[in-house]
């Protein structure tokens, strides 16, 4: 300050040494004004700093409040019960909304209270013991899937609970924090899923997987203890007819009723449904053949009785095949295969029967499997032939041929179609074989000078697998056969299952100009409804009715009824299996349009009928 005044005096002194008081006063006044401005600036800076600190403090308090509110909101809305207790006396200090629901009381009735003040004595003792254990050990307590002891939902609930200790800054126990999760639905669903994985959804019987597991355990036990047991393979007879006549809902009801009867009559044996209308029964150890036979016959009799299902009476039967461990197999695969062989024999011999496995059945099964193996090579090695059988008007004029598949086996000779075609349908080879037959038939028919029709049978498997429409269209393009000359024959098996898909496919084939015939008419149960759904170009009366025309009046009446129905619907009819003049005369009197059978001609290579198709021998040789 003194230095400032000395500087101001020097600045106010002139050359003569005189002080200019006016100037000095101006300098001093200016200095004071500058100082005053500095103080004001300092005051403002301090004030701004204080205000900033206050704002910062306010924001911190707001952030802390928001954090607390956020945490409170999260805890409050967590969908599992959350609670906190004072570690000293287990007094509740926090409870969220889910906790209120769990305990069945408002938090006001629990906060600030100990377990003794809230719960019955026996429950309060358990809760306090658990709390003390957590406080003393310092480690968490975890309980999973235990029954609910308290709570508004009762004792039928299962919960998972976790409880842990929270310490203060000095390490002393401060709070007990816990969560309780109701897992009843989850555990119930897991149990349901596990049950469904090992049980049939329709009948609630054990399924194939469960049966295989139990069979594996039984085999191990039997091997160790040197005991024997029996396996029964069962199949419902005529069950497919129930589905066809009454529909799948009634079929399902019947299946459940049959399954209940099997389980009731099995005397505690292990009964499983392994798929479709097939069941398996695993008998107790060391049961005698007589006892097994008695049970099997009782089951056949029980199932053979009429089952009343929602006012429907459906007569089904049961066939049973039996195999014994270890006589008929020492492993699961052999034992089951031999039980199936016995079942196959029972069904083949007329159904509704019981058959024990016999050694010749094993040979029969091996032959069947060998035939399946050979069938895979037959197409590659050109072992198949296409035979043609004439179709004629009832007056004898030939109007076309049906193409029929034949297998000339290199060692077996000609294998009957009813033996190898079912095998081809089982393993899916019928798709390739059917396409080959169709191509050969169309190629041959396209070469005939006379524009006769050619009919080809289609398997239901061909409708279910592959692109049949594209395949037929491509074959027609390749061979040059006019679509209107091709007639495909189907059985009602084509329409059973995915009826809508099959119907749409038939309509697309018909739109190409291809004719559609219903084969084996009268042998099924749904043919009439199918005639309503699709405009067939032809109906084929099954040979079984024609062969019995002269023997049974019923067959004649059935043929008359079919012809009358077809005439009313303007659908032509061809009768199969016509072998006698008397049969032809009957059909003529009843105005049947067409016929096929030995009277017209037997199935043979097309060379046998070259004159009918308009081909000379010379032309054939040159071709």
C-alpha positions as CSV (number, residue, x, y, z in Angstrom):
1,X,0.0,0.0,0.0
2,X,2.9,2.3,0.9
3,X,4.6,1.5,-2.3
4,X,1.4,2.3,-4.3
5,X,1.2,5.8,-2.5
6,X,4.9,6.5,-3.1
7,X,4.4,5.6,-6.8
8,X,1.4,7.9,-7.0
9,X,3.3,10.8,-5.3
10,X,6.2,10.4,-7.8
11,X,3.7,10.5,-10.7
12,X,2.2,13.7,-9.2
13,X,5.6,15.5,-8.7
14,X,6.9,17.9,-11.5
15,X,10.4,18.7,-12.5
16,X,10.8,21.4,-9.8
17,X,9.9,18.9,-7.1
18,X,6.4,20.3,-6.4
19,X,3.5,17.8,-5.8
20,X,0.4,18.4,-7.9
21,X,-2.2,17.7,-5.3
22,X,-5.0,17.6,-7.9
23,X,-3.3,15.0,-9.9
24,X,-2.4,13.0,-6.8
25,X,-6.0,13.0,-5.7
26,X,-7.0,11.7,-9.2
27,X,-4.5,8.9,-9.0
28,X,-5.5,7.9,-5.5
29,X,-9.2,8.0,-6.5
30,X,-8.5,5.9,-9.5
31,X,-6.6,3.4,-7.5
32,X,-9.4,3.1,-4.9
33,X,-12.0,2.7,-7.8
34,X,-9.9,-0.1,-9.3
35,X,-9.6,-1.8,-5.9
36,X,-13.3,-1.6,-5.4
37,X,-13.9,-3.2,-8.8
38,X,-11.6,-6.0,-7.9
39,X,-13.4,-6.6,-4.6
40,X,-16.7,-6.7,-6.4
41,X,-15.4,-9.2,-9.0
42,X,-14.1,-11.3,-6.1
43,X,-17.4,-11.2,-4.3
44,X,-19.2,-12.2,-7.5
45,X,-16.8,-15.1,-8.0
46,X,-17.3,-16.3,-4.4
47,X,-21.0,-16.0,-4.8
48,X,-21.0,-18.0,-8.0
49,X,-18.8,-20.6,-6.4
50,X,-21.2,-20.9,-3.5
51,X,-24.2,-21.1,-5.8
52,X,-22.4,-23.8,-7.9
53,X,-21.6,-25.8,-4.7
54,X,-25.2,-25.5,-3.7
55,X,-26.5,-26.7,-7.1
56,X,-24.0,-29.6,-7.1
57,X,-25.2,-30.6,-3.6
58,X,-28.8,-30.3,-4.7
59,X,-28.1,-32.4,-7.8
60,X,-26.3,-35.0,-5.7
61,X,-29.3,-35.2,-3.4
62,X,-31.7,-35.5,-6.4
63,X,-29.5,-38.2,-7.9
64,X,-29.4,-40.0,-4.6
65,X,-33.2,-39.7,-4.2
66,X,-33.7,-41.0,-7.8
67,X,-31.3,-43.9,-7.2
68,X,-33.2,-44.8,-4.1
69,X,-36.6,-44.5,-5.9
70,X,-35.2,-46.6,-8.7
71,X,-34.0,-49.2,-6.4
72,X,-37.2,-49.2,-4.4
73,X,-39.2,-49.5,-7.7
74,X,-37.1,-52.4,-8.9
75,X,-37.3,-54.2,-5.6
76,X,-41.0,-53.4,-5.3
77,X,-41.7,-54.9,-8.7
78,X,-39.4,-57.9,-8.7
79,X,-41.8,-60.8,-9.4
80,X,-40.3,-62.9,-6.5
81,X,-40.6,-62.2,-2.8
82,X,-37.8,-60.0,-1.4
83,X,-37.4,-59.3,2.3
84,X,-34.8,-57.9,4.7
85,X,-34.5,-58.3,8.5
86,X,-32.4,-56.8,11.2
87,X,-29.6,-59.3,11.9
88,X,-29.9,-58.9,15.7
89,X,-33.5,-60.0,16.3
90,X,-34.8,-61.0,12.8
91,X,-37.2,-58.1,12.8
92,X,-38.6,-57.4,9.3
93,X,-37.4,-54.1,7.9
94,X,-38.3,-54.5,4.2
95,X,-40.9,-56.5,2.2
96,X,-41.8,-56.0,-1.5
97,X,-45.2,-56.5,-3.2
98,X,-44.5,-60.1,-4.2
99,X,-43.6,-60.8,-0.6
100,X,-47.0,-59.5,0.5
101,X,-48.6,-61.9,-1.9
102,X,-46.4,-64.8,-0.8
103,X,-47.1,-64.3,2.9
104,X,-50.7,-63.3,2.3
105,X,-50.6,-60.2,4.5
106,X,-49.8,-56.5,4.0
107,X,-46.3,-55.3,4.8
108,X,-47.6,-53.1,7.6
109,X,-48.5,-56.3,9.4
110,X,-44.9,-57.5,9.2
111,X,-42.5,-54.6,9.2
112,X,-41.0,-54.0,12.6
113,X,-42.1,-57.4,13.9
114,X,-40.2,-60.6,14.6
115,X,-41.2,-64.1,13.3
116,X,-42.7,-64.9,16.7
117,X,-45.1,-62.0,16.4
118,X,-46.2,-63.0,12.9
119,X,-46.1,-66.8,12.4
120,X,-47.3,-69.8,14.4
121,X,-44.8,-71.0,17.0
122,X,-43.5,-74.1,15.1
123,X,-42.9,-72.0,12.0
124,X,-41.3,-69.1,13.9
125,X,-38.9,-71.6,15.5
126,X,-37.8,-72.9,12.2
127,X,-37.4,-69.4,10.7
128,X,-35.3,-68.2,13.7
129,X,-33.1,-71.3,13.6
130,X,-32.4,-70.7,9.9
131,X,-31.7,-67.0,10.5
132,X,-29.3,-67.8,13.4
133,X,-27.5,-70.3,11.2
134,X,-26.9,-67.8,8.5
135,X,-25.7,-65.1,11.0
136,X,-23.4,-67.6,12.8
137,X,-21.9,-69.1,9.6
138,X,-21.8,-66.0,7.6
139,X,-22.6,-68.1,4.5
140,X,-25.8,-68.1,2.4
141,X,-28.6,-70.6,2.9
142,X,-30.2,-72.1,-0.2
143,X,-33.3,-74.3,-0.3
144,X,-34.7,-75.5,-3.6
145,X,-38.1,-77.2,-4.4
146,X,-39.3,-77.3,-0.8
147,X,-42.9,-77.3,0.2
148,X,-44.4,-74.0,1.2
149,X,-44.8,-73.8,5.0
150,X,-46.6,-70.4,5.1
151,X,-48.3,-68.3,2.5
152,X,-51.7,-67.4,1.2
153,X,-51.5,-70.1,-1.6
154,X,-51.3,-73.0,0.8
155,X,-49.1,-76.0,1.1
156,X,-49.4,-77.2,-2.4
157,X,-46.8,-74.7,-3.6
158,X,-43.1,-75.5,-4.2
159,X,-40.5,-72.7,-3.7
160,X,-36.8,-71.9,-4.0
161,X,-35.5,-69.6,-1.2
162,X,-32.1,-67.9,-0.6
163,X,-31.0,-66.0,2.4
164,X,-27.6,-64.2,3.0
165,X,-26.0,-62.0,5.6
166,X,-25.1,-58.3,4.9
167,X,-22.5,-56.7,7.2
168,X,-21.9,-53.1,8.1
169,X,-18.7,-51.1,7.5
170,X,-17.1,-52.5,10.6
171,X,-17.9,-56.1,9.6
172,X,-20.6,-56.7,12.2
173,X,-23.9,-58.5,11.1
174,X,-26.4,-55.8,10.0
175,X,-29.1,-57.3,7.8
176,X,-30.5,-60.7,6.6
177,X,-31.6,-60.4,3.0
178,X,-33.7,-63.1,1.4
179,X,-35.6,-64.0,-1.8
180,X,-38.4,-66.6,-2.2
181,X,-39.4,-67.8,-5.7
182,X,-42.6,-69.8,-6.4
183,X,-41.4,-72.6,-8.8
184,X,-44.5,-74.8,-8.7
185,X,-45.5,-74.2,-12.3
186,X,-41.9,-74.7,-13.5
187,X,-41.4,-77.9,-11.6
188,X,-44.9,-79.1,-12.6
189,X,-44.2,-78.3,-16.3
190,X,-40.8,-80.1,-16.1
191,X,-42.5,-83.1,-14.6
192,X,-45.2,-83.0,-17.3
193,X,-42.6,-82.7,-20.1
194,X,-40.7,-85.7,-18.6
195,X,-43.9,-87.6,-18.4
196,X,-44.8,-86.8,-22.1
197,X,-41.3,-87.9,-23.1
198,X,-42.0,-91.4,-21.8
199,X,-45.7,-91.7,-22.3
200,X,-48.1,-91.8,-25.2
201,X,-50.1,-88.6,-25.4
202,X,-53.3,-90.3,-26.5
203,X,-53.5,-93.2,-24.1
204,X,-51.1,-92.1,-21.3
205,X,-49.5,-95.5,-21.5
206,X,-45.7,-95.8,-21.6
207,X,-44.3,-95.1,-25.1
208,X,-41.7,-96.9,-27.2
209,X,-38.8,-95.1,-25.5
210,X,-40.0,-96.1,-22.0
211,X,-40.6,-99.7,-23.2
212,X,-37.1,-99.9,-24.6
213,X,-35.6,-98.6,-21.4
214,X,-37.6,-101.0,-19.2
215,X,-36.8,-103.9,-21.5
216,X,-33.1,-103.1,-21.3
217,X,-33.2,-103.1,-17.5
218,X,-35.2,-106.4,-17.6
219,X,-32.6,-108.0,-19.9
220,X,-29.7,-107.0,-17.6
221,X,-31.5,-108.4,-14.5
222,X,-32.5,-111.6,-16.3
223,X,-28.9,-112.2,-17.5
224,X,-27.6,-111.7,-13.9
225,X,-30.3,-113.8,-12.2
226,X,-30.7,-116.4,-15.1
227,X,-34.4,-115.8,-15.2
228,X,-36.8,-115.8,-18.2
229,X,-39.6,-113.6,-19.2
230,X,-42.0,-113.1,-22.1
231,X,-42.6,-110.2,-24.5
232,X,-46.0,-109.8,-26.2
233,X,-46.4,-107.9,-29.5
234,X,-50.0,-106.8,-30.0
235,X,-51.9,-105.2,-32.9
236,X,-55.5,-104.1,-33.1
237,X,-57.3,-105.7,-36.0
238,X,-59.5,-103.6,-38.3
239,X,-58.7,-100.4,-36.4
240,X,-58.0,-98.6,-39.7
241,X,-61.6,-99.3,-40.7
242,X,-62.9,-97.5,-37.7
243,X,-61.0,-94.4,-38.6
244,X,-62.2,-94.7,-42.2
245,X,-65.9,-95.1,-41.3
246,X,-66.3,-93.0,-38.2
247,X,-63.3,-90.6,-38.4
248,X,-60.2,-90.1,-36.3
249,X,-62.0,-88.6,-33.2
250,X,-64.0,-91.8,-32.8
251,X,-60.8,-93.8,-33.5
252,X,-59.0,-91.9,-30.8
253,X,-61.8,-92.7,-28.3
254,X,-61.7,-96.3,-29.3
255,X,-57.9,-96.4,-29.0
256,X,-58.1,-95.0,-25.4
257,X,-60.8,-97.6,-24.5
258,X,-58.7,-100.4,-25.9
259,X,-55.6,-99.2,-24.1
260,X,-57.6,-99.0,-20.8
261,X,-58.8,-102.6,-21.3
262,X,-55.3,-103.9,-22.0
263,X,-53.9,-102.2,-18.9
264,X,-56.8,-103.5,-16.7
265,X,-56.5,-107.1,-17.9
266,X,-52.6,-107.3,-17.9
267,X,-52.4,-108.2,-14.2
268,X,-49.8,-105.6,-13.5
269,X,-47.6,-106.4,-16.5
270,X,-45.8,-103.5,-18.2
271,X,-48.0,-102.3,-21.1
272,X,-46.8,-99.7,-23.7
273,X,-48.2,-98.2,-26.8
274,X,-45.4,-98.1,-29.3
275,X,-47.2,-96.4,-32.2
276,X,-50.3,-96.5,-34.3
277,X,-52.4,-99.5,-33.2
278,X,-49.4,-101.4,-31.9
279,X,-48.8,-102.3,-28.2
280,X,-46.1,-104.2,-26.3
281,X,-46.5,-106.1,-23.0
282,X,-43.5,-107.1,-20.8
283,X,-44.4,-110.0,-18.6
284,X,-43.0,-110.8,-15.1
285,X,-40.0,-113.0,-14.6
286,X,-40.3,-116.8,-14.8
287,X,-43.9,-116.7,-16.0
288,X,-45.0,-120.0,-17.6
289,X,-46.0,-120.4,-21.2
290,X,-49.5,-121.5,-20.0
291,X,-50.0,-118.3,-18.0
292,X,-48.8,-116.1,-20.9
293,X,-51.1,-117.9,-23.3
294,X,-54.0,-117.6,-20.9
295,X,-53.4,-113.8,-20.5
296,X,-53.0,-113.3,-24.3
297,X,-56.2,-115.2,-25.0
298,X,-58.1,-113.2,-22.4
299,X,-56.8,-110.0,-24.0
300,X,-58.0,-111.2,-27.4
301,X,-61.4,-112.0,-26.0
302,X,-61.6,-108.7,-24.1
303,X,-60.7,-106.6,-27.1
304,X,-62.8,-108.7,-29.4
305,X,-65.9,-107.7,-27.5
306,X,-67.7,-104.7,-28.8
307,X,-66.5,-101.4,-27.4
308,X,-69.2,-98.7,-27.0
309,X,-67.6,-95.3,-27.7
310,X,-70.0,-92.3,-27.6
311,X,-72.9,-94.3,-29.0
312,X,-70.7,-95.9,-31.6
313,X,-70.3,-99.7,-31.6
314,X,-67.0,-100.6,-33.2
315,X,-66.0,-104.3,-33.4
316,X,-62.2,-104.6,-33.5
317,X,-60.0,-107.5,-32.8
318,X,-56.6,-108.2,-31.4
319,X,-53.7,-110.3,-32.7
320,X,-50.8,-111.3,-30.4
321,X,-47.3,-112.6,-31.0
322,X,-45.2,-114.0,-28.1
323,X,-41.5,-114.4,-27.7
324,X,-39.5,-115.6,-24.6
325,X,-36.2,-114.7,-23.2
326,X,-33.7,-116.4,-23.6
327,X,-35.2,-119.1,-25.8
328,X,-36.3,-116.7,-28.6
329,X,-33.6,-114.1,-28.2
330,X,-30.9,-112.9,-25.8
331,X,-31.0,-109.2,-26.9
332,X,-33.7,-106.7,-27.3
333,X,-33.5,-106.5,-31.1
334,X,-33.8,-110.3,-31.6
335,X,-36.5,-110.7,-29.0
336,X,-38.7,-107.9,-30.4
337,X,-38.1,-109.0,-34.0
338,X,-39.2,-112.6,-33.1
339,X,-42.3,-111.3,-31.2
340,X,-43.2,-109.3,-34.3
341,X,-42.7,-112.4,-36.5
342,X,-45.1,-114.3,-34.3
343,X,-47.6,-111.4,-34.6
344,X,-47.2,-111.3,-38.3
345,X,-48.0,-115.0,-38.5
346,X,-51.1,-114.5,-36.2
347,X,-52.4,-111.7,-38.5
348,X,-51.7,-113.7,-41.6
349,X,-53.6,-116.7,-40.3
350,X,-56.8,-114.8,-39.9
351,X,-56.3,-112.2,-37.1
352,X,-57.8,-112.5,-33.6
353,X,-55.2,-115.1,-32.8
354,X,-52.3,-115.8,-30.5
355,X,-49.0,-117.2,-31.8
356,X,-45.8,-118.2,-30.0
357,X,-42.6,-117.6,-31.9
358,X,-41.3,-120.7,-33.7
359,X,-38.0,-121.3,-35.5
360,X,-39.6,-121.4,-39.0
361,X,-40.9,-117.9,-38.3
362,X,-37.3,-116.8,-37.9
363,X,-36.5,-118.2,-41.3
364,X,-39.6,-116.5,-42.7
365,X,-38.5,-113.2,-41.3
366,X,-35.0,-113.7,-42.7
367,X,-36.5,-114.4,-46.1
368,X,-38.6,-111.3,-45.9
369,X,-35.5,-109.2,-45.0
370,X,-33.5,-110.8,-47.8
371,X,-36.3,-110.1,-50.2
372,X,-36.2,-106.4,-49.1
373,X,-32.5,-106.4,-49.7
374,X,-32.9,-107.9,-53.2
375,X,-35.7,-105.4,-54.0
376,X,-33.2,-102.6,-53.7
377,X,-31.1,-104.1,-56.5
378,X,-33.9,-105.2,-58.7
379,X,-34.5,-101.7,-60.2
380,X,-30.7,-101.2,-60.8
381,X,-30.3,-104.6,-62.4
382,X,-33.4,-104.4,-64.7
383,X,-35.2,-107.3,-63.0
384,X,-38.6,-105.6,-63.4
385,X,-41.0,-106.2,-66.2
386,X,-44.2,-104.5,-67.3
387,X,-47.0,-106.8,-68.3
388,X,-50.1,-105.6,-70.0
389,X,-53.7,-106.9,-69.5
390,X,-56.4,-105.9,-72.0
391,X,-59.4,-103.9,-71.0
392,X,-62.5,-104.2,-73.2
393,X,-66.0,-103.1,-73.6
394,X,-68.5,-105.7,-72.4
395,X,-69.1,-106.6,-76.0
396,X,-65.4,-107.6,-76.3
397,X,-63.9,-104.6,-78.1
398,X,-60.5,-103.9,-76.6
399,X,-60.1,-100.2,-75.6
400,X,-56.9,-100.2,-73.6
401,X,-54.5,-102.0,-71.3
402,X,-53.6,-102.0,-67.6
403,X,-49.9,-101.9,-67.0
404,X,-48.9,-104.4,-64.3
405,X,-45.5,-104.7,-62.5
406,X,-43.8,-108.1,-62.5
407,X,-40.5,-109.0,-60.8
408,X,-38.4,-111.7,-62.4
409,X,-35.9,-112.5,-59.5
410,X,-32.6,-114.1,-60.7
411,X,-32.9,-117.1,-58.3
412,X,-36.5,-117.0,-57.0
413,X,-38.1,-116.6,-60.4
414,X,-41.3,-114.5,-60.6
415,X,-42.1,-113.0,-57.2
416,X,-45.9,-112.4,-56.6
417,X,-46.7,-108.7,-56.5
418,X,-48.6,-109.1,-53.2
419,X,-45.3,-110.2,-51.7
420,X,-42.9,-107.5,-52.9
421,X,-45.1,-104.4,-53.4
422,X,-46.0,-104.1,-49.7
423,X,-42.2,-104.4,-49.0
424,X,-41.5,-101.6,-51.5
425,X,-44.2,-99.4,-49.9
426,X,-42.6,-100.1,-46.5
427,X,-39.1,-99.0,-47.4
428,X,-40.2,-96.2,-49.8
429,X,-38.8,-97.8,-53.0
430,X,-42.3,-97.8,-54.5
431,X,-41.7,-94.2,-55.4
432,X,-38.8,-95.0,-57.7
433,X,-40.4,-98.3,-58.9
434,X,-43.7,-96.6,-59.6
435,X,-42.1,-93.9,-61.6
436,X,-40.2,-96.5,-63.6
437,X,-43.5,-98.4,-64.3
438,X,-45.2,-95.2,-65.4
439,X,-42.4,-94.2,-67.7
440,X,-42.3,-97.7,-69.3
441,X,-46.1,-97.9,-69.7
442,X,-46.3,-94.4,-71.3
443,X,-43.3,-95.1,-73.6
444,X,-44.8,-98.3,-74.8
445,X,-48.3,-96.8,-75.3
446,X,-46.9,-93.9,-77.2
447,X,-45.5,-96.3,-79.8
448,X,-48.9,-98.0,-80.5
449,X,-50.5,-97.0,-83.9
450,X,-53.9,-97.4,-82.2
451,X,-54.6,-94.7,-79.6
452,X,-55.6,-97.1,-76.9
453,X,-55.6,-96.1,-73.3
454,X,-53.1,-97.3,-70.8
455,X,-53.9,-97.6,-67.0
456,X,-51.2,-97.5,-64.3
457,X,-51.7,-98.1,-60.6
458,X,-50.4,-95.5,-58.2
459,X,-49.5,-96.3,-54.6
460,X,-50.6,-94.1,-51.7
461,X,-46.9,-93.8,-50.8
462,X,-46.3,-92.0,-54.2
463,X,-48.9,-89.4,-53.2
464,X,-47.2,-88.9,-49.8
465,X,-43.6,-88.7,-51.0
466,X,-42.0,-86.8,-53.8
467,X,-43.5,-84.5,-56.4
468,X,-45.9,-86.8,-58.2
469,X,-47.5,-84.2,-60.5
470,X,-44.1,-83.0,-61.7
471,X,-42.9,-86.5,-62.3
472,X,-46.0,-87.5,-64.3
473,X,-45.9,-84.3,-66.4
474,X,-42.2,-84.9,-67.1
475,X,-42.8,-88.5,-68.2
476,X,-45.6,-87.4,-70.6
477,X,-43.3,-84.8,-72.1
478,X,-40.4,-87.3,-72.4
479,X,-42.5,-90.1,-74.0
480,X,-44.9,-88.0,-76.1
481,X,-48.0,-89.8,-74.8
482,X,-51.2,-87.7,-75.0
483,X,-52.4,-87.1,-71.4
484,X,-55.9,-88.2,-72.3
485,X,-54.7,-91.7,-73.1
486,X,-53.2,-92.1,-69.6
487,X,-55.5,-93.4,-66.8
488,X,-54.1,-93.6,-63.2
489,X,-55.8,-96.0,-60.8
490,X,-55.9,-95.2,-57.1
491,X,-57.4,-97.0,-54.1
492,X,-59.1,-95.1,-51.3
493,X,-55.8,-95.5,-49.4
494,X,-54.6,-92.5,-51.4
495,X,-57.3,-90.3,-49.9
496,X,-56.9,-91.6,-46.3
497,X,-54.6,-89.3,-44.2
498,X,-54.1,-85.9,-45.8
499,X,-57.3,-85.9,-47.7
500,X,-57.2,-82.3,-48.8
501,X,-53.6,-82.6,-50.2
502,X,-54.5,-85.8,-52.1
503,X,-57.6,-84.3,-53.5
504,X,-55.8,-81.2,-54.7
505,X,-53.2,-83.3,-56.4
506,X,-55.9,-85.4,-58.2
507,X,-57.5,-82.3,-59.4
508,X,-54.2,-81.0,-60.8
509,X,-53.7,-84.3,-62.6
510,X,-57.2,-84.2,-64.0
511,X,-56.6,-80.7,-65.2
512,X,-53.7,-82.1,-67.3
513,X,-56.2,-84.3,-69.1
514,X,-55.3,-87.5,-67.2
515,X,-58.1,-89.8,-66.3
516,X,-58.6,-90.9,-62.7
517,X,-60.1,-94.3,-61.8
518,X,-61.2,-95.6,-58.4
519,X,-59.7,-99.1,-58.0
520,X,-61.0,-101.9,-55.7
521,X,-64.4,-100.1,-55.3
522,X,-66.6,-101.7,-52.7
523,X,-63.9,-103.2,-50.6
524,X,-63.5,-100.1,-48.4
525,X,-65.8,-98.0,-46.3
526,X,-65.3,-94.5,-47.5
527,X,-65.7,-94.9,-51.2
528,X,-69.1,-93.2,-51.3
529,X,-67.9,-90.1,-49.6
530,X,-65.0,-89.9,-52.0
531,X,-67.3,-90.1,-55.0
532,X,-69.0,-87.0,-53.6
533,X,-65.7,-85.2,-53.3
534,X,-64.0,-86.0,-56.6
535,X,-65.4,-86.5,-60.2
536,X,-63.8,-89.9,-60.9
537,X,-63.6,-90.9,-64.6
538,X,-64.1,-94.6,-63.9
539,X,-65.0,-97.0,-61.1
540,X,-63.4,-100.5,-61.0
541,X,-65.5,-103.2,-59.2
542,X,-63.2,-105.4,-57.3
543,X,-62.6,-109.0,-58.6
544,X,-63.8,-110.5,-55.3
545,X,-67.4,-109.5,-56.1
546,X,-67.2,-110.7,-59.7
547,X,-65.7,-114.1,-58.8
548,X,-68.6,-114.8,-56.5
549,X,-71.4,-113.7,-58.8
550,X,-72.6,-117.2,-59.5
551,X,-72.0,-118.5,-56.0
552,X,-73.5,-115.9,-53.7
553,X,-76.6,-113.7,-54.3
554,X,-75.0,-111.0,-52.1
555,X,-72.2,-110.4,-54.5
556,X,-74.7,-110.0,-57.4
557,X,-76.7,-107.5,-55.4
558,X,-73.6,-105.5,-54.5
559,X,-72.5,-105.4,-58.2
560,X,-76.1,-104.2,-59.1
561,X,-75.9,-101.5,-56.4
562,X,-72.5,-100.3,-57.6
563,X,-73.7,-100.1,-61.2
564,X,-76.9,-98.4,-60.3
565,X,-75.0,-95.8,-58.2
566,X,-72.4,-95.2,-61.0
567,X,-75.1,-94.8,-63.6
568,X,-76.8,-92.2,-61.4
569,X,-73.5,-90.3,-61.2
570,X,-72.7,-90.8,-64.9
571,X,-69.5,-92.6,-64.0
572,X,-68.4,-95.5,-66.3
573,X,-67.7,-98.9,-64.6
574,X,-65.2,-101.6,-65.4
575,X,-65.5,-105.0,-63.7
576,X,-62.3,-106.8,-62.8
577,X,-61.7,-110.5,-62.7
578,X,-64.2,-111.5,-65.5
579,X,-63.3,-115.1,-66.3
580,X,-66.5,-116.7,-67.6
581,X,-69.1,-116.0,-70.2
582,X,-71.8,-116.2,-67.5
583,X,-70.1,-113.4,-65.6
584,X,-69.9,-111.3,-68.8
585,X,-73.5,-112.0,-69.6
586,X,-74.6,-110.8,-66.1
587,X,-72.6,-107.6,-66.5
588,X,-74.1,-107.0,-69.9
589,X,-77.6,-107.4,-68.6
590,X,-76.8,-104.9,-65.8
591,X,-75.4,-102.4,-68.3
592,X,-71.8,-102.6,-67.1
593,X,-69.7,-100.7,-69.7
594,X,-66.3,-102.4,-69.5
595,X,-64.6,-105.5,-68.2
596,X,-61.1,-106.9,-67.5
597,X,-60.0,-110.5,-66.8
598,X,-58.9,-113.8,-68.2
599,X,-62.0,-113.9,-70.4
600,X,-60.5,-110.9,-72.3
601,X,-56.9,-111.7,-71.8
602,X,-54.2,-112.6,-69.3
603,X,-51.4,-110.2,-68.2
604,X,-48.5,-110.7,-70.5
605,X,-45.7,-108.9,-72.3
606,X,-47.0,-106.5,-74.9
607,X,-45.5,-108.7,-77.7
608,X,-48.5,-111.1,-77.0
609,X,-50.9,-108.3,-78.0
610,X,-49.2,-106.6,-80.9
611,X,-52.2,-107.2,-83.2
612,X,-54.5,-105.4,-80.7
613,X,-52.3,-102.3,-80.6
614,X,-51.8,-102.3,-84.4
615,X,-48.2,-103.2,-84.6
616,X,-47.0,-105.9,-87.1
617,X,-44.2,-108.3,-86.2
618,X,-42.0,-106.8,-88.9
619,X,-42.5,-103.3,-87.6
620,X,-41.8,-104.5,-84.1
621,X,-38.5,-106.1,-85.2
622,X,-37.4,-103.0,-87.1
623,X,-38.2,-100.8,-84.1
